[in-house]
Amino acid sequence: MITTGVSVSFIIGTLISWRALALAGIAPCVVLFLGLFFIPESPRWLAKTGNQKQFEAALQRLRGKDFDTLISTTFKDYIETLEKLPKAKLLDLFQKRYIRSVIIGVGLMVFQQFGGINGICFYVSSIFESARFPSDIGTIIYACIQVVITGLGAFIIDRAGRKPLLLASASGLVLGCLITGLSFYLKAYEIGLKAAPALAVTGILVYIGSFSIGMGSIPWVVMSEIFDINIKGAGGSLATLVNWFGA
């Protein structure tokens, strides 16, 4: 859904001015704001704070009125287990027993951001223009590719596994950067000028396709899976902080 939203913005942006696009962004914000009044609170949080009636009401809204009572019991057991565990603080993440998970979670976020995705994403139109390829066409192709590939990744992630997809994704990022860099090298030295635009487009599409299949989403999935339940909040917050700092 994130890539769909980004792609819709890219496509609309080829048709209207950036000022109109910025104003158009108000519409989904209004929908989100109004929608927040109608969604229930997190059942897990309600159970943790002892709001039994609100917990069951929220669970019914999310799972349907005929929700399995076993689910309710499982949630309560989870919360009871959590309460017995030591309360984790941010500094506790750097204890020896947690540090490996922290390095993996934070490291994936660092490589996701410093792999160049924002440089490509924010300047894709300029890159196509510099390569003398129609930026509108290139941007639309870019937008469509990332939705399709991300959907494919969501479909196969539990079959292929996290690590193989990450390895394939990282390899594709390197290849995409090399192809794009080669196109601008050829252009700078006026070698094979007819091939340079095609190489630039190919490199960008290989890059975004590779990012979408793995590095775009899997770090978030891994982050939710590697931390112990008592440090999930602190660990997830730290990884997210590093992600946005990198962005």
Secondary structure, DSSP 4 states (H G I P E B T S, - for coil): -HHHHHHHHHHHHTTS-HHHHHHHTHHHHHHHHHHTTTSPPPHHHHHHTT-HHHHHHHHHHHH-TT--HHHHHHHHHHHHHHHHSPPP-GGGGGSHHHHHHHHHHHHHHHHHHHTTHHHHHHHHHHHHHHTTS-HHHHHHHHHHHHHHHHHHHHHHHHHH-HHHHHHHHHHHHHHHHHHHHHHHHHHHTTSSTTHHHHHHHHHHHHHHHHIIIIITTHHHHHHHHHS-GGGHHHHHHHHHHHHHHH-
